[in-house]
């Protein structure tokens, strides 16, 4: 008897080939930041001229990147050695290109604290001073 395996994206589709599914440019987080901060926020922003690196979210007009790192309690990809080293390479290159990177967990993403920090970063302020 032949078993049927569930279909998954092909390698070509994962890289953005002709079979790739289009990612939405905006999502709830983008819309929230646009509404509350009045800035254009883009999901899955490719920032490097030659590498395929993408930021989870970016505010290109201010060169601010927002990364959402899941799996912090279960040693997810960002906490294991190979993923951590890859992240260092990505974020160091981003800094060399003038990007400021803010990192949040999914639990922190939609909090007022995160929103205030993003706003303070846009204004070039220390978030701790602006809330006192």
Short mmCIF file of the C-alpha atoms (twelve columns), coordinates in Angstrom:
data_MODEL
# 
_entry.id   MODEL 
# 
loop_
_atom_site.group_PDB 
_atom_site.id 
_atom_site.type_symbol 
_atom_site.label_atom_id 
_atom_site.label_alt_id 
_atom_site.label_comp_id 
_atom_site.label_asym_id 
_atom_site.label_seq_id 
_atom_site.Cartn_x 
_atom_site.Cartn_y 
_atom_site.Cartn_z 
_atom_site.pdbx_PDB_model_num 
ATOM 1   C CA . UNK A 1   0.000  0.000  0.000  1 
ATOM 2   C CA . UNK A 2   1.323  3.389  -0.973 1 
ATOM 3   C CA . UNK A 3   1.345  6.142  1.657  1 
ATOM 4   C CA . UNK A 4   0.571  9.690  0.704  1 
ATOM 5   C CA . UNK A 5   2.870  12.301 2.142  1 
ATOM 6   C CA . UNK A 6   1.646  15.818 2.738  1 
ATOM 7   C CA . UNK A 7   2.984  18.264 0.202  1 
ATOM 8   C CA . UNK A 8   5.493  20.866 1.275  1 
ATOM 9   C CA . UNK A 9   7.059  23.788 -0.497 1 
ATOM 10  C CA . UNK A 10  9.810  22.872 -2.868 1 
ATOM 11  C CA . UNK A 11  13.301 24.204 -2.337 1 
ATOM 12  C CA . UNK A 12  12.798 26.518 -5.305 1 
ATOM 13  C CA . UNK A 13  9.552  27.834 -3.812 1 
ATOM 14  C CA . UNK A 14  11.261 28.549 -0.482 1 
ATOM 15  C CA . UNK A 15  13.814 30.709 -2.294 1 
ATOM 16  C CA . UNK A 16  11.211 32.698 -4.164 1 
ATOM 17  C CA . UNK A 17  11.108 30.815 -7.457 1 
ATOM 18  C CA . UNK A 18  8.154  30.771 -9.815 1 
ATOM 19  C CA . UNK A 19  6.226  28.396 -7.487 1 
ATOM 20  C CA . UNK A 20  6.749  30.573 -4.411 1 
ATOM 21  C CA . UNK A 21  3.749  31.831 -2.540 1 
ATOM 22  C CA . UNK A 22  3.688  35.605 -2.291 1 
ATOM 23  C CA . UNK A 23  4.210  36.907 1.242  1 
ATOM 24  C CA . UNK A 24  1.902  39.738 2.255  1 
ATOM 25  C CA . UNK A 25  3.800  43.002 2.397  1 
ATOM 26  C CA . UNK A 26  1.742  44.144 5.378  1 
ATOM 27  C CA . UNK A 27  0.276  42.367 8.377  1 
ATOM 28  C CA . UNK A 28  -1.326 43.346 11.692 1 
ATOM 29  C CA . UNK A 29  1.983  44.491 13.197 1 
ATOM 30  C CA . UNK A 30  2.752  46.709 10.199 1 
ATOM 31  C CA . UNK A 31  -0.706 48.224 10.335 1 
ATOM 32  C CA . UNK A 32  -0.456 48.798 14.098 1 
ATOM 33  C CA . UNK A 33  2.852  50.644 13.804 1 
ATOM 34  C CA . UNK A 34  1.645  52.651 10.830 1 
ATOM 35  C CA . UNK A 35  -1.503 53.679 12.695 1 
ATOM 36  C CA . UNK A 36  0.150  54.540 16.035 1 
ATOM 37  C CA . UNK A 37  3.515  55.854 14.885 1 
ATOM 38  C CA . UNK A 38  2.690  57.206 11.439 1 
ATOM 39  C CA . UNK A 39  5.564  55.406 9.716  1 
ATOM 40  C CA . UNK A 40  5.711  52.980 6.823  1 
ATOM 41  C CA . UNK A 41  6.590  49.492 8.083  1 
ATOM 42  C CA . UNK A 42  7.423  46.626 5.738  1 
ATOM 43  C CA . UNK A 43  7.371  42.912 6.538  1 
ATOM 44  C CA . UNK A 44  10.178 40.656 5.279  1 
ATOM 45  C CA . UNK A 45  12.368 43.536 4.134  1 
ATOM 46  C CA . UNK A 46  15.491 42.518 2.212  1 
ATOM 47  C CA . UNK A 47  18.204 44.913 3.327  1 
ATOM 48  C CA . UNK A 48  21.503 43.607 1.992  1 
ATOM 49  C CA . UNK A 49  22.585 44.254 -1.605 1 
ATOM 50  C CA . UNK A 50  24.014 40.764 -2.215 1 
ATOM 51  C CA . UNK A 51  22.873 38.450 0.595  1 
ATOM 52  C CA . UNK A 52  19.333 37.105 0.878  1 
ATOM 53  C CA . UNK A 53  18.971 38.387 4.449  1 
ATOM 54  C CA . UNK A 54  15.620 39.838 5.428  1 
ATOM 55  C CA . UNK A 55  14.394 41.640 8.502  1 
ATOM 56  C CA . UNK A 56  11.106 40.444 9.954  1 
ATOM 57  C CA . UNK A 57  9.995  44.078 9.871  1 
ATOM 58  C CA . UNK A 58  11.685 47.269 8.794  1 
ATOM 59  C CA . UNK A 59  11.078 50.985 8.882  1 
ATOM 60  C CA . UNK A 60  13.264 51.829 5.876  1 
ATOM 61  C CA . UNK A 61  12.884 55.613 6.198  1 
ATOM 62  C CA . UNK A 62  14.592 55.447 9.633  1 
ATOM 63  C CA . UNK A 63  16.767 52.374 8.921  1 
ATOM 64  C CA . UNK A 64  15.211 50.560 11.876 1 
ATOM 65  C CA . UNK A 65  14.876 46.774 11.788 1 
ATOM 66  C CA . UNK A 66  12.564 44.795 14.049 1 
ATOM 67  C CA . UNK A 67  13.282 41.109 14.568 1 
ATOM 68  C CA . UNK A 68  10.868 38.738 16.283 1 
ATOM 69  C CA . UNK A 69  12.795 35.821 17.816 1 
ATOM 70  C CA . UNK A 70  10.684 32.892 18.936 1 
ATOM 71  C CA . UNK A 71  11.762 29.765 20.763 1 
ATOM 72  C CA . UNK A 72  13.690 31.509 23.526 1 
ATOM 73  C CA . UNK A 73  12.470 29.051 26.168 1 
ATOM 74  C CA . UNK A 74  12.954 25.929 24.087 1 
ATOM 75  C CA . UNK A 75  16.336 26.724 22.573 1 
ATOM 76  C CA . UNK A 76  14.958 27.662 19.173 1 
ATOM 77  C CA . UNK A 77  16.970 28.444 16.069 1 
ATOM 78  C CA . UNK A 78  18.230 31.788 17.391 1 
ATOM 79  C CA . UNK A 79  19.626 30.190 20.574 1 
ATOM 80  C CA . UNK A 80  21.508 27.266 19.068 1 
ATOM 81  C CA . UNK A 81  25.154 27.829 18.087 1 
ATOM 82  C CA . UNK A 82  24.751 27.712 14.295 1 
ATOM 83  C CA . UNK A 83  21.710 30.016 14.302 1 
ATOM 84  C CA . UNK A 84  23.256 32.384 16.820 1 
ATOM 85  C CA . UNK A 85  26.449 32.722 14.753 1 
ATOM 86  C CA . UNK A 86  24.399 33.301 11.589 1 
ATOM 87  C CA . UNK A 87  22.438 36.015 13.405 1 
ATOM 88  C CA . UNK A 88  25.689 37.697 14.490 1 
ATOM 89  C CA . UNK A 89  26.827 37.832 10.868 1 
ATOM 90  C CA . UNK A 90  23.474 39.232 9.728  1 
ATOM 91  C CA . UNK A 91  23.195 41.872 12.467 1 
ATOM 92  C CA . UNK A 92  26.830 42.982 12.201 1 
ATOM 93  C CA . UNK A 93  26.395 43.487 8.469  1 
ATOM 94  C CA . UNK A 94  23.152 45.360 9.092  1 
ATOM 95  C CA . UNK A 95  24.936 47.668 11.556 1 
ATOM 96  C CA . UNK A 96  27.718 48.256 9.031  1 
ATOM 97  C CA . UNK A 97  25.023 49.377 6.573  1 
ATOM 98  C CA . UNK A 98  23.589 51.816 9.133  1 
ATOM 99  C CA . UNK A 99  20.625 49.785 10.435 1 
ATOM 100 C CA . UNK A 100 19.508 49.788 14.079 1 
ATOM 101 C CA . UNK A 101 18.070 46.401 15.068 1 
ATOM 102 C CA . UNK A 102 15.449 45.934 17.790 1 
ATOM 103 C CA . UNK A 103 14.687 42.386 18.892 1 
ATOM 104 C CA . UNK A 104 11.528 41.139 20.572 1 
ATOM 105 C CA . UNK A 105 9.911  37.826 21.399 1 
ATOM 106 C CA . UNK A 106 6.446  37.122 19.990 1 
ATOM 107 C CA . UNK A 107 5.071  37.759 23.494 1 
ATOM 108 C CA . UNK A 108 6.654  41.237 23.548 1 
ATOM 109 C CA . UNK A 109 5.789  42.193 19.978 1 
ATOM 110 C CA . UNK A 110 2.359  43.746 20.590 1 
ATOM 111 C CA . UNK A 111 3.073  45.340 23.983 1 
ATOM 112 C CA . UNK A 112 3.053  49.033 24.797 1 
ATOM 113 C CA . UNK A 113 6.648  48.714 25.980 1 
ATOM 114 C CA . UNK A 114 7.725  47.529 22.520 1 
ATOM 115 C CA . UNK A 115 5.699  50.266 20.855 1 
ATOM 116 C CA . UNK A 116 7.299  52.925 23.079 1 
ATOM 117 C CA . UNK A 117 10.794 51.597 22.371 1 
ATOM 118 C CA . UNK A 118 10.199 51.661 18.620 1 
ATOM 119 C CA . UNK A 119 8.838  55.193 18.913 1 
ATOM 120 C CA . UNK A 120 11.826 56.309 21.005 1 
ATOM 121 C CA . UNK A 121 14.202 54.752 18.474 1 
ATOM 122 C CA . UNK A 122 12.519 56.682 15.679 1 
ATOM 123 C CA . UNK A 123 12.935 59.895 17.683 1 
ATOM 124 C CA . UNK A 124 16.492 58.982 18.696 1 
ATOM 125 C CA . UNK A 125 15.662 58.990 22.395 1 
ATOM 126 C CA . UNK A 126 16.376 56.693 25.325 1 
ATOM 127 C CA . UNK A 127 13.098 54.847 25.955 1 
ATOM 128 C CA . UNK A 128 13.761 54.712 29.702 1 
ATOM 129 C CA . UNK A 129 14.111 58.508 29.931 1 
ATOM 130 C CA . UNK A 130 11.015 59.201 27.824 1 
ATOM 131 C CA . UNK A 131 8.736  57.148 30.098 1 
ATOM 132 C CA . UNK A 132 9.835  58.699 33.429 1 
# 
